[in-house]
Amino acid sequence: MKKTGLFKAVDQFLMRLSGREKWMLGGGGAIAILLMTYFMLVDPVLLRMDKLEKLIPRKQRALRELQILKKEYIEVAQKIEEIEKGLPAESAFSSLSFLEENAAKNRIRDKIAFIRPLSPQIKTPYREIPVEVKIENVKLAQIIPFLTAIETAPQGLRIKRLTMLTRFADPDKMDLTFLVLSYEKIQ
C-alpha cells in the first residue's frame, strides 16, 4: 500500500524520531487524550451530578410544601362541601324576613331606612343573593347584637361591605349601610 500526503509526512516524521522521543510523544498524546476525555465527558457529568445533589433539598422542601398545600386543599374542599350541603334549597329561606325579624328582636326596626334586595349573582352550583340595608340614628351598642345575629345565622349569611358614619348632630349615634349576602342552591 502506497502512502500519500499527510500519512507519508507523519510516517517520515516518526522515522526521524529516536525511541525515547517516540515514547515521549506517545505519552504526551495519551495524556492529551485523557485530559480531553476528562474535560469533555467526566467533568460535565460530575458538575451535573453536583448541581442535582444541591437541587435535591430544594425539591424535597417544595414537595413538603406541596403536600401541605394538598392537605389544606382537601380540608377547604371538605368545608366547601359541608357549606354547600347546608345551603337551603331555592326559595327555602328569605334573608329579607330574617333581617326584619332580627331588627325587631334587637329593637332597631324603626331605625331601618331601607332593606333593598339587589339582583342575584349566579355562581354555579349556587346563587348569591345580596340585600342592601341602611340603618340610621343608632348607637353602636344597639347595632352590635344585630350584626352578630346576621354573622352567626345558621343559613350562612355574611356581611360583605359595611360603612359606618357618625352623625354630626349626635356623635354617639351613627348611620350604617351594609350588604348582606345569602346563598341558595340552584336546582
C-alpha positions as CSV (number, residue, x, y, z in Angstrom):
1,M,0.0,0.0,0.0
2,K,1.5,3.3,-1.1
3,K,1.2,6.2,1.5
4,T,0.4,9.6,0.2
5,G,0.0,13.1,1.5
6,L,-0.5,13.5,5.2
7,F,0.2,9.9,6.1
8,K,3.5,10.0,4.3
9,A,4.6,13.2,6.1
10,V,3.6,11.7,9.5
11,D,5.4,8.5,8.8
12,Q,8.6,10.3,7.7
13,F,8.4,12.4,10.9
14,L,8.1,9.4,13.1
15,M,11.0,7.7,11.4
16,R,13.3,10.6,12.2
17,L,12.5,10.4,15.9
18,S,14.5,8.3,18.3
19,G,12.9,5.7,20.6
20,R,12.9,8.0,23.6
21,E,11.3,10.8,21.6
22,K,8.6,8.4,20.3
23,W,7.8,7.3,23.9
24,M,7.5,11.0,25.0
25,L,5.3,11.8,22.0
26,G,3.1,8.8,22.7
27,G,2.9,9.6,26.5
28,G,2.0,13.3,25.7
29,G,-0.7,12.1,23.2
30,A,-2.1,9.7,25.8
31,I,-2.2,12.5,28.4
32,A,-3.8,14.8,25.9
33,I,-6.5,12.1,25.2
34,L,-7.1,11.5,28.9
35,L,-7.4,15.3,29.6
36,M,-9.8,15.7,26.7
37,T,-11.9,12.8,27.9
38,Y,-12.0,14.2,31.4
39,F,-12.9,17.7,30.4
40,M,-15.4,16.7,27.7
41,L,-17.1,13.7,29.3
42,V,-16.3,13.2,33.0
43,D,-16.2,16.8,34.3
44,P,-19.6,17.8,32.8
45,V,-21.1,14.7,34.3
46,L,-19.6,15.4,37.7
47,L,-20.8,19.1,37.5
48,R,-24.3,18.0,36.6
49,M,-24.4,15.5,39.4
50,D,-23.2,18.1,41.9
51,K,-25.9,20.5,40.6
52,L,-28.5,17.8,41.0
53,E,-27.3,17.0,44.5
54,K,-27.7,20.6,45.5
55,L,-31.2,20.6,43.9
56,I,-32.4,17.6,46.0
57,P,-33.0,19.6,49.3
58,R,-34.9,22.3,47.4
59,K,-37.1,19.8,45.7
60,Q,-37.7,18.0,48.9
61,R,-38.8,21.3,50.5
62,A,-41.0,22.0,47.6
63,L,-42.5,18.5,47.9
64,R,-43.3,19.1,51.6
65,E,-44.9,22.4,50.8
66,L,-46.9,20.8,48.1
67,Q,-48.1,18.1,50.5
68,I,-49.1,20.8,53.0
69,L,-51.0,22.6,50.2
70,K,-52.7,19.3,49.2
71,K,-53.8,18.8,52.8
72,E,-55.1,22.3,53.1
73,Y,-56.9,22.0,49.7
74,I,-58.6,18.8,50.9
75,E,-59.7,20.5,54.1
76,V,-61.0,23.5,52.3
77,A,-62.8,21.3,49.7
78,Q,-64.4,19.4,52.6
79,K,-65.5,22.6,54.2
80,I,-67.0,23.9,50.9
81,E,-68.8,20.6,50.6
82,E,-70.2,20.9,54.1
83,I,-71.3,24.5,53.4
84,E,-72.9,23.5,50.1
85,K,-74.8,20.7,51.9
86,G,-76.0,23.3,54.4
87,L,-77.2,25.7,51.8
88,P,-81.0,26.0,51.7
89,A,-82.8,24.9,48.5
90,E,-84.1,27.5,46.2
91,S,-86.6,29.9,47.8
92,A,-86.5,28.0,51.1
93,F,-85.0,31.0,53.0
94,S,-85.8,34.7,52.8
95,S,-83.0,37.0,54.0
96,L,-85.4,39.9,54.0
97,S,-87.7,38.4,56.5
98,F,-84.7,37.2,58.6
99,L,-83.3,40.7,58.7
100,E,-86.7,42.2,59.7
101,E,-87.2,39.6,62.4
102,N,-83.8,40.2,63.9
103,A,-84.3,44.0,63.7
104,A,-87.5,43.6,65.7
105,K,-85.7,41.4,68.2
106,N,-82.9,43.9,68.7
107,R,-85.4,46.8,68.8
108,I,-84.0,48.7,65.8
109,R,-86.7,48.1,63.3
110,D,-87.8,51.7,63.4
111,K,-84.3,52.8,62.7
112,I,-84.1,50.9,59.3
113,A,-84.2,53.4,56.4
114,F,-84.4,50.6,53.8
115,I,-83.8,46.9,53.1
116,R,-83.3,46.6,49.4
117,P,-82.8,43.3,47.6
118,L,-80.3,43.5,44.7
119,S,-80.1,41.3,41.6
120,P,-78.8,37.8,42.5
121,Q,-75.4,36.7,41.2
122,I,-75.4,33.1,39.9
123,K,-72.2,31.2,40.8
124,T,-72.8,27.6,39.8
125,P,-73.9,25.5,41.8
126,Y,-75.4,28.2,44.0
127,R,-76.9,31.7,43.8
128,E,-75.6,34.6,45.8
129,I,-78.4,36.9,46.9
130,P,-77.3,40.4,48.0
131,V,-79.5,42.6,50.2
132,E,-78.5,46.2,51.0
133,V,-79.5,47.6,54.4
134,K,-79.4,51.1,55.7
135,I,-79.9,51.8,59.4
136,E,-79.9,55.4,60.6
137,N,-79.6,57.1,64.0
138,V,-78.5,54.1,66.0
139,K,-76.0,53.6,68.8
140,L,-73.1,51.1,68.5
141,A,-74.4,49.1,71.4
142,Q,-77.7,48.6,69.6
143,I,-76.3,47.5,66.3
144,I,-73.6,45.0,67.5
145,P,-76.2,42.3,68.5
146,F,-78.0,42.8,65.2
147,L,-74.8,42.3,63.2
148,T,-73.7,39.4,65.3
149,A,-77.1,37.7,64.7
150,I,-76.5,38.1,60.9
151,E,-73.0,36.7,61.0
152,T,-73.9,33.7,63.2
153,A,-77.1,32.8,61.4
154,P,-77.4,29.1,60.6
155,Q,-78.3,30.0,57.0
156,G,-74.7,31.1,56.3
157,L,-75.4,34.9,55.9
158,R,-72.4,37.1,55.7
159,I,-71.8,40.9,55.7
160,K,-69.7,41.9,52.7
161,R,-69.5,45.6,52.9
162,L,-70.1,47.8,56.0
163,T,-70.0,51.6,56.2
164,M,-70.4,53.3,59.5
165,L,-70.7,57.1,59.7
166,T,-71.1,59.1,62.9
167,R,-73.8,61.8,62.9
168,F,-72.8,65.4,63.2
169,A,-75.7,66.3,65.5
170,D,-75.1,63.4,67.9
171,P,-71.7,61.7,67.7
172,D,-72.9,58.8,69.9
173,K,-75.2,57.7,67.1
174,M,-74.3,56.6,63.6
175,D,-75.7,55.6,60.2
176,L,-74.8,52.2,58.7
177,T,-75.0,50.9,55.3
178,F,-74.1,47.3,54.6
179,L,-74.5,44.4,52.2
180,V,-75.8,41.1,53.4
181,L,-75.2,38.0,51.2
182,S,-77.2,34.8,51.4
183,Y,-76.7,31.7,49.3
184,E,-79.1,29.1,47.9
185,K,-78.7,26.0,45.8
186,I,-79.6,26.2,42.1
187,Q,-81.8,23.4,41.1
